[in-house]
Amino acid sequence: MHEMWCGADTSGEPVWHVLTPDKRSTLCGVEKQEESRRRHATDRHCFPCMKTFQTVVESGPRRRAEAAAD
């Protein structure tokens, strides 16, 4: 299962990312740090994370198992 984490985008604004299964980084490659205090102020989502998440979900259980191993 993937979890959401509120971090920053390239401009420093808060944005929701999708965490990797090990919860150390995001699907777009951002290293997880302390969650933004402004997480309740945004409903923006990281497009690269969401695109990768969609690919993982559409590819089915086999690909999810491979992604979890990464």
N, C-alpha and C positions, 0 to 999 in steps of 0.2 A: 504494500500500500504506500502511496505517496502522500506526503503532507505538504501543506502550504507554509511559507515563511515570508514575513514582510521584511524586505531589505531595501536597498536603494537601486535606482536605475543609474545610467551613466551621468545624469545631471544631479544626482544626489537626492532626488525626490523618492518618497516611499512607493514601493511597488511590490505586489505579491508574486513570489517565485514558487516553483515546485521543487521540493527537495528530492535528492536521490534517495534510494532505499536506505542507505547507511546514514542519512541525515547530516552529512558533513559538508555537502555542497549542493548547488542547484543544478537542474538539468541544463541550464545555459552556461554552467561552469563557474559561477560565483561561489567563493568559499563562504560558508555560513559563519556569521558573526552574531553579535547581540542583536535581537530583534528590535526594529525601529519603534521608538516610543509613539510615533505618529501612525501606527498601523491601523488605528480606528478612523483615521482621516482620509483613507483612500480605498477605492474599490478597483484601482488599476492593476492589471496583471502583466507580467513579463511575457511578451509575445514569443520570444524564442523558447522559453520554458513551456508555454502552452502548446506550441507547435510540436515540440519533442514529446510531450505528454500524450498528445493526440496520436502520434505515430506509435508510441508504445502500446496504448490502449487498443488501437485498431489492429495491431499485429498479433494480438492474442496472448495466451498464457506462455507459449514457448519463448517469445521475445521478452516478456516480462521477467521470466526466470533468467534469461541472459543479461538483461539490464540490471537485475538485482546482484548478479555476480560481479559486475564491473566495479 
